[in-house]
Amino acid sequence: VQYLGDCILAAFGLNGGDPTECAQVAVQAALELRETVYRFNREARLPSALDIHIGVARGAILAGEVGGEIRRDLTLSGETVELASRLEDASDRGQIFVAARTFERTREQFS
């Protein structure tokens, strides 16, 4: 949805959908993103590896377009967005922190 400095804000199920499926897709995307960054670090051989920290939360959000005629962006806000941001901030390098509601919906699929 947005790039915020060095962060990416992604959303799943904005147009509805099964909450469990959306949570599973979000966690799967987080795992794939982490693996992609790890693979990039191995192949690029940069002087300093890229870090990745991920927070995943599910719940109600406020979504809307912001801007004018020339440029409009979709923006998200609300407690769920803030929780995901706090989880990301609390995670250490390479960790994926998942909120309790997301964990309940995905615990059977992921370890």
Secondary structure, 3 states (H helix, E strand, C coil): CEEECCEEECCCCCCCCCHHHHHHHHHHHHHHHHHHHHHHHHHHCCCCCCCCCEEECCCCCEEEEEECCCCEEEEEECHHHHHHHHHHHHCCCCCEEECHHHHHHHCCCCC
